[in-house]
Amino acid sequence: MTADVATQPSRHPPPDTAERSALPSAQAAPMARHGLLEAGRNCEAIRHADRFSLLVDAQHYFAVLRDALTRAQRTVFIVGWDINSRVKLVPEGANDGFPELLGEFLQALSAARRRLRIYVLAWDFAMIYAFEREWMPVYQTGWRSQRGVVFRLDGVHPRGASHHQKFVVIDDRLAFVGGIDLTRSRWDTSEHVPDDPRRRDPNGTTYGPFHDIQTMFDGDAARAIGELARERWRRACGKRIAIRAERAREDSADPWPRSAPVNLRDVSLGISLTEPPYRSHGPRQQVRALIADMIAASRHHIYIENQYFTAAVVREALRARLGDPRGPDVAVVAPRMQSGWLVEATMGVLRARLHGVLNEADEYDHYRLYCPHIEGLGDRCLNVHSKGMIVDDTLITVGSANLNNRSMVLDTECNIVIDANGDPRICSVIAAWRNRLLAEHLGVPASAVSQALDRTGRLNAAIGSLMRGEGRTLQHFAPATNSDLDKVIPVNAWLDPEEPLKPDALVREFIPREQGKSLTARLLLLGALVLVIAIFAALWHFTSLGDYLNLASLSHFAKRIDGLPFAPAIVLAAYVIAAILAVPITLLIAATGLAYGAWPGVFYSLVGTLLAAAATYGIGMSLGRDAVRRLAGVRGNRLSERIGRRGIVTMMALRLLPIAPFAIVNLVAGASHISLRDYLIGTLLGMAPGIVLTVTFAHQLLAAIRHPSIGAMATLAAIGVALVGVSVALQRSLRPRK
C-alpha cells in the first residue's frame, strides 16, 4: 500500500513542469499566531511552505531523499540521533550513477560538485546504545572528512539527555523532518512483508518490519530548519556556517524531486522544539505545550501513532478529555513489544501504568489502545516507530518527539505541526493522511476507512468495523507487566524522567538514602581500608615480603601469562588488584617494561595505571565522599572545592611528588571534590613522563645486559639521567615558593 495522498489543486503550476524552478518562496513576515499555534509557547516559529508532503515509511522517504540530494548545489545538513555511513537508502539499487552506501554516496556527491558542502551531525551516543550503532563512526571510511563532507558527533547536552532531532536540509530550500534516522534497521515498505529479504542491516543481519513517517516541505519553513541546523552545528563545533541559500536559488534547479507528489500547497507550519536547559541556553518545552493544547482542542477524535506512550502531560490531558461525555474518541497505535529487554522493563512498565490510568478514566468508552498484527510474524511485531498525532481533521504534528517524558523536557526534539484553522482544503488533506495511516495498519484501502467513518461517526467504531480475525489488521492491546517488576520501577524511572536529570538524583534513583551505610560505618570502613593499605605498603618496604614480590618475580609472572588467550586483560586486572594491595606502582611499570618491551609496555602501563587509579578512586568515592563532605564543614568543603577546581594541576602534583603511596592518594582523591575527569587527566599527565622513561629504562637495561655495547650503555645512562633530571625539575617547579 504505497499510494500517496492526491496532489491538491492550486494556482501554482504542477511541481514537474518547466516553470517549477521559478516558484518564489513566500517572504511574508513571521507570524506570531496561527489558529492554535503561538510562537514562543507551543512552537518556536510559524513559517510558510509553498509545498508540503507526508512520506510514509522509509522506502518512500529514503528514495525521495536520495533523489533530492542529487539535486543539492551548495549546502546539505543531515542531523540525527544515529546516522550510519554503511546504510543503503535504496536496497535494490538507485541506478543514479553514485555509490549505494550512504557515506560513499555523499562523498561522491560532494566530489562531483565543487561548491557543495555536506555537514553530518549525529548524537555522541551513550554506551548503552553502542551495540546498536556504527562503532567509532568518526573513524569509519564513510565519514572520514574530506573537503566536501564533514562528520561530527554532538554531545553538548545535560547529563542523561540525548540529541533526538532527525532532519535533513538541502540548500535551505527543502527540508525533511520526522522520526526516521538515516541508519540501520529503518528501511521498509508499507506492506511490511514478514520476511522481506531486502530488510538487512549493513552487517547482513535481517530485522523485522518497521513503520515510521517523515515530512517534506520547502519555502521559508525549510529555511528555518536550516537555521536550526546551523545553530546545532555552532553549539556542537563552535563554528558558524554561512547561509548560501540565496546564491543557490539563482544558479540551480528546484530541489523538489520529481518522484515526490505534493500533498499541500501554500500552508503555514509550526516548528516546535524541545531543548533542555544547558549552560547559557534556557529550556524550550514547546512540544509539551503543543501536545497538551492539541488534546485539549479535540472534539471528535484523536489518532496517535507513537513508539512510546508514557508522558505525564499526555496522561493528564487525555484523562481530562475522557472524563467528558461528549469528548473525542482516542485511538492509539503502538508496538506490541518495546524494543529490547531494558526498554520493555522500563518504558513497557510505564506504558502499562498509563494505559491503566486511562482505562479507569474512560467511563464513556472512548479510549482504545491498538497494536498492528501481521500474519506470519510469529512472536515478532511491527515496530511502530512513528511520532505522529492527528486531532479531528484540523491538526497534525509529525516529528522526532515520542510521547514520553524525555521528549517533553530532556532530549532535543523537532516537530512540525499544521493547523488547518478552518481551511477546508487543508482539513481534507489531514483527514486523508489519517485514513492512509489507518488503512496501512488495517490492510484495507484508505477509501474503506473514510466510508467507515462516515457510516459510524466515531473513530473507534470505524476501526472496529474494519478489524479482522486474521491477516493484516489492528488488534486491541492491553499491555501487562510483571508485578514484581512493577514494584521495582519507580514512578519517574530514570530512563523517562519528568525533568532534566541531576547527578545526585540519578544516584539516589539507584541507591536510596535509607539503604546507604551510616556515617560512622562509612568512616570506619574507609579508615580500616586506608590502614590496611598502609600496612601492606610498609610490609613491602620494611620486611622480607618485598623479596618475594620484586622486579624479577613480577617480570617472570608477566612473561608466563603472555601466551595465554586473555593475557592483556590479565595484565590490566593485575594492576587493579596490585593497587588495592598497595604494591608499588613503579615496580609494576618496570616489570611491564621488562616483559613486553618499550611501546607495548608503555601502553599496558598507561592503561593499567589509569584503570587501577579509577578503581581505587571509585572505592574512595563510594566510601568516603559523603563522610568527608559532612565532616569537613563549610570552610573545609570550600577549600576542597577550590582544590577540585584545580583538580588537574593538583593531581599532577600528587603524582609527581612522592607524598603517599599510589593507592592512598587514589582513595583520598575519591573522597574529595576532585572530579573523576580531572583526576584521570591529572594522573595521566603526571605519570605519563615517568611511565615512558621507566618502561624505556627497563627495556634498555635488559637490552644492555643481553647485548652489552658502548652504545647500549650510553643510551641506558642517558635515560637514567633523564629520569633523575625530570624528577628533580618537576619537584622544584611544583615546590611552594616562599
Secondary structure in CASP SS format (residue, H / E / C, confidence):
PFRMAT SS
TARGET T0000
AUTHOR 0000-0000-0000
METHOD secondary structure of the structure
MODEL  1
M C 1.00
T C 1.00
A C 1.00
D C 1.00
V C 1.00
A C 1.00
T C 1.00
Q C 1.00
P C 1.00
S C 1.00
R C 1.00
H C 1.00
P C 1.00
P C 1.00
P C 1.00
D C 1.00
T C 1.00
A H 1.00
E H 1.00
R H 1.00
S H 1.00
A H 1.00
L C 1.00
P C 1.00
S C 1.00
A C 1.00
Q C 1.00
A C 1.00
A C 1.00
P C 1.00
M E 1.00
A C 1.00
R E 1.00
H E 1.00
G C 1.00
L C 1.00
L E 1.00
E E 1.00
A E 1.00
G C 1.00
R C 1.00
N C 1.00
C E 1.00
E C 1.00
A E 1.00
I E 1.00
R E 1.00
H E 1.00
A E 1.00
D E 1.00
R E 1.00
F E 1.00
S E 1.00
L E 1.00
L E 1.00
V E 1.00
D C 1.00
A H 1.00
Q H 1.00
H H 1.00
Y H 1.00
F H 1.00
A H 1.00
V H 1.00
L H 1.00
R H 1.00
D H 1.00
A H 1.00
L H 1.00
T C 1.00
R C 1.00
A C 1.00
Q C 1.00
R C 1.00
T E 1.00
V E 1.00
F E 1.00
I E 1.00
V E 1.00
G E 1.00
W C 1.00
D C 1.00
I C 1.00
N C 1.00
S C 1.00
R C 1.00
V C 1.00
K E 1.00
L C 1.00
V C 1.00
P C 1.00
E C 1.00
G C 1.00
A C 1.00
N C 1.00
D C 1.00
G C 1.00
F C 1.00
P C 1.00
E C 1.00
L E 1.00
L H 1.00
G H 1.00
E H 1.00
F H 1.00
L H 1.00
Q H 1.00
A H 1.00
L H 1.00
S H 1.00
A H 1.00
A H 1.00
R C 1.00
R C 1.00
R C 1.00
L C 1.00
R E 1.00
I E 1.00
Y E 1.00
V E 1.00
L E 1.00
A E 1.00
W E 1.00
D C 1.00
F C 1.00
A C 1.00
M H 1.00
I H 1.00
Y H 1.00
A H 1.00
F H 1.00
E H 1.00
R C 1.00
E C 1.00
W C 1.00
M C 1.00
P H 1.00
V H 1.00
Y H 1.00
Q C 1.00
T H 1.00
G H 1.00
W H 1.00
R C 1.00
S C 1.00
Q C 1.00
R C 1.00
G C 1.00
V E 1.00
V E 1.00
F E 1.00
R E 1.00
L E 1.00
D E 1.00
G C 1.00
V C 1.00
H C 1.00
P C 1.00
R C 1.00
G C 1.00
A C 1.00
S C 1.00
H E 1.00
H C 1.00
Q C 1.00
K C 1.00
F E 1.00
V E 1.00
V E 1.00
I E 1.00
D C 1.00
D C 1.00
R C 1.00
L E 1.00
A E 1.00
F E 1.00
V E 1.00
G E 1.00
G C 1.00
I C 1.00
D C 1.00
L C 1.00
T C 1.00
R C 1.00
S C 1.00
R C 1.00
W C 1.00
D C 1.00
T C 1.00
S C 1.00
E C 1.00
H C 1.00
V C 1.00
P C 1.00
D C 1.00
D C 1.00
P C 1.00
R C 1.00
R C 1.00
R E 1.00
D C 1.00
P C 1.00
N C 1.00
G C 1.00
T C 1.00
T E 1.00
Y C 1.00
G C 1.00
P C 1.00
F E 1.00
H E 1.00
D C 1.00
I E 1.00
Q E 1.00
T E 1.00
M E 1.00
F E 1.00
D E 1.00
G H 1.00
D H 1.00
A H 1.00
A H 1.00
R H 1.00
A H 1.00
I H 1.00
G H 1.00
E H 1.00
L H 1.00
A H 1.00
R H 1.00
E H 1.00
R H 1.00
W H 1.00
R H 1.00
R H 1.00
A H 1.00
C H 1.00
G C 1.00
K C 1.00
R C 1.00
I C 1.00
A C 1.00
I C 1.00
R C 1.00
A H 1.00
E H 1.00
R H 1.00
A H 1.00
R H 1.00
E H 1.00
D H 1.00
S C 1.00
A C 1.00
D C 1.00
P C 1.00
W C 1.00
P C 1.00
R C 1.00
S C 1.00
A C 1.00
P C 1.00
V C 1.00
N C 1.00
L E 1.00
R E 1.00
D E 1.00
V E 1.00
S E 1.00
L E 1.00
G E 1.00
I E 1.00
S E 1.00
L E 1.00
T E 1.00
E E 1.00
P C 1.00
P C 1.00
Y E 1.00
R C 1.00
S C 1.00
H E 1.00
G C 1.00
P C 1.00
R E 1.00
Q E 1.00
Q H 1.00
V H 1.00
R H 1.00
A H 1.00
L H 1.00
I H 1.00
A H 1.00
D H 1.00
M H 1.00
I H 1.00
A H 1.00
A H 1.00
S C 1.00
R C 1.00
H C 1.00
H E 1.00
I E 1.00
Y E 1.00
I E 1.00
E E 1.00
N E 1.00
Q C 1.00
Y C 1.00
F E 1.00
T C 1.00
A C 1.00
A H 1.00
V H 1.00
V H 1.00
R H 1.00
E H 1.00
A H 1.00
L H 1.00
R H 1.00
A H 1.00
R H 1.00
L H 1.00
G C 1.00
D C 1.00
P C 1.00
R C 1.00
G C 1.00
P C 1.00
D E 1.00
V E 1.00
A E 1.00
V E 1.00
V E 1.00
A C 1.00
P C 1.00
R C 1.00
M C 1.00
Q C 1.00
S C 1.00
G C 1.00
W H 1.00
L H 1.00
V H 1.00
E H 1.00
A H 1.00
T H 1.00
M H 1.00
G H 1.00
V H 1.00
L H 1.00
R H 1.00
A H 1.00
R H 1.00
L H 1.00
H H 1.00
G H 1.00
V H 1.00
L H 1.00
N H 1.00
E H 1.00
A H 1.00
D C 1.00
E C 1.00
Y C 1.00
D C 1.00
H C 1.00
Y E 1.00
R E 1.00
L E 1.00
Y E 1.00
C E 1.00
P E 1.00
H E 1.00
I C 1.00
E C 1.00
G C 1.00
L C 1.00
G C 1.00
D C 1.00
R C 1.00
C C 1.00
L C 1.00
N E 1.00
V E 1.00
H C 1.00
S C 1.00
K E 1.00
G E 1.00
M E 1.00
I E 1.00
V E 1.00
D C 1.00
D C 1.00
T C 1.00
L E 1.00
I E 1.00
T E 1.00
V E 1.00
G E 1.00
S C 1.00
A C 1.00
N C 1.00
L E 1.00
N C 1.00
N H 1.00
R H 1.00
S H 1.00
M H 1.00
V H 1.00
L C 1.00
D C 1.00
T E 1.00
E E 1.00
C E 1.00
N E 1.00
I E 1.00
V E 1.00
I E 1.00
D E 1.00
A C 1.00
N C 1.00
G C 1.00
D C 1.00
P H 1.00
R H 1.00
I H 1.00
C H 1.00
S H 1.00
V H 1.00
I H 1.00
A H 1.00
A H 1.00
W H 1.00
R H 1.00
N H 1.00
R H 1.00
L H 1.00
L H 1.00
A H 1.00
E H 1.00
H H 1.00
L H 1.00
G C 1.00
V C 1.00
P C 1.00
A H 1.00
S H 1.00
A H 1.00
V H 1.00
S H 1.00
Q H 1.00
A H 1.00
L H 1.00
D H 1.00
R H 1.00
T H 1.00
G C 1.00
R C 1.00
L H 1.00
N H 1.00
A H 1.00
A H 1.00
I H 1.00
G H 1.00
S H 1.00
L H 1.00
M C 1.00
R C 1.00
G C 1.00
E C 1.00
G C 1.00
R C 1.00
T E 1.00
L E 1.00
Q E 1.00
H E 1.00
F C 1.00
A C 1.00
P C 1.00
A C 1.00
T C 1.00
N C 1.00
S H 1.00
D H 1.00
L H 1.00
D H 1.00
K H 1.00
V H 1.00
I C 1.00
P C 1.00
V C 1.00
N C 1.00
A C 1.00
W C 1.00
L C 1.00
D C 1.00
P C 1.00
E C 1.00
E C 1.00
P C 1.00
L C 1.00
K C 1.00
P H 1.00
D H 1.00
A H 1.00
L H 1.00
V H 1.00
R H 1.00
E H 1.00
F H 1.00
I C 1.00
P C 1.00
R H 1.00
E H 1.00
Q H 1.00
G C 1.00
K C 1.00
S C 1.00
L H 1.00
T H 1.00
A H 1.00
R H 1.00
L H 1.00
L H 1.00
L H 1.00
L H 1.00
G H 1.00
A H 1.00
L H 1.00
V H 1.00
L H 1.00
V H 1.00
I H 1.00
A H 1.00
I H 1.00
F H 1.00
A H 1.00
A H 1.00
L H 1.00
W H 1.00
H H 1.00
F H 1.00
T C 1.00
S C 1.00
L H 1.00
G H 1.00
D H 1.00
Y H 1.00
L C 1.00
N C 1.00
L H 1.00
A H 1.00
S H 1.00
L H 1.00
S H 1.00
H H 1.00
F H 1.00
A H 1.00
K H 1.00
R H 1.00
I H 1.00
D C 1.00
G C 1.00
L C 1.00
P C 1.00
F C 1.00
A H 1.00
P H 1.00
A H 1.00
I H 1.00
V H 1.00
L H 1.00
A H 1.00
A H 1.00
Y H 1.00
V H 1.00
I H 1.00
A H 1.00
A H 1.00
I H 1.00
L C 1.00
A C 1.00
V C 1.00
P C 1.00
I H 1.00
T H 1.00
L H 1.00
L H 1.00
I H 1.00
A H 1.00
A H 1.00
T H 1.00
G H 1.00
L H 1.00
A H 1.00
Y H 1.00
G C 1.00
A H 1.00
W H 1.00
P H 1.00
G H 1.00
V H 1.00
F H 1.00
Y H 1.00
S H 1.00
L H 1.00
V H 1.00
G H 1.00
T H 1.00
L H 1.00
L H 1.00
A H 1.00
A H 1.00
A H 1.00
A H 1.00
T H 1.00
Y H 1.00
G H 1.00
I H 1.00
G H 1.00
M H 1.00
S H 1.00
L H 1.00
G H 1.00
R H 1.00
D H 1.00
A H 1.00
V H 1.00
R H 1.00
R H 1.00
L H 1.00
A H 1.00
G H 1.00
V H 1.00
R H 1.00
G H 1.00
N H 1.00
R H 1.00
L H 1.00
S H 1.00
E H 1.00
R H 1.00
I H 1.00
G H 1.00
R H 1.00
R C 1.00
G H 1.00
I H 1.00
V H 1.00
T H 1.00
M H 1.00
M H 1.00
A H 1.00
L H 1.00
R H 1.00
L H 1.00
L C 1.00
P C 1.00
I C 1.00
A C 1.00
P C 1.00
F H 1.00
A H 1.00
I H 1.00
V H 1.00
N H 1.00
L H 1.00
V H 1.00
A H 1.00
G H 1.00
A C 1.00
S C 1.00
H C 1.00
I C 1.00
S C 1.00
L H 1.00
R H 1.00
D H 1.00
Y H 1.00
L H 1.00
I H 1.00
G H 1.00
T H 1.00
L H 1.00
L H 1.00
G H 1.00
M H 1.00
A H 1.00
P H 1.00
G H 1.00
I H 1.00
V H 1.00
L H 1.00
T H 1.00
V H 1.00
T H 1.00
F H 1.00
A H 1.00
H H 1.00
Q H 1.00
L H 1.00
L H 1.00
A H 1.00
A H 1.00
I H 1.00
R H 1.00
H C 1.00
P C 1.00
S C 1.00
I H 1.00
G H 1.00
A H 1.00
M H 1.00
A H 1.00
T H 1.00
L H 1.00
A H 1.00
A H 1.00
I H 1.00
G H 1.00
V H 1.00
A H 1.00
L H 1.00
V H 1.00
G H 1.00
V H 1.00
S H 1.00
V H 1.00
A H 1.00
L H 1.00
Q H 1.00
R H 1.00
S H 1.00
L H 1.00
R C 1.00
P C 1.00
R C 1.00
K C 1.00
END
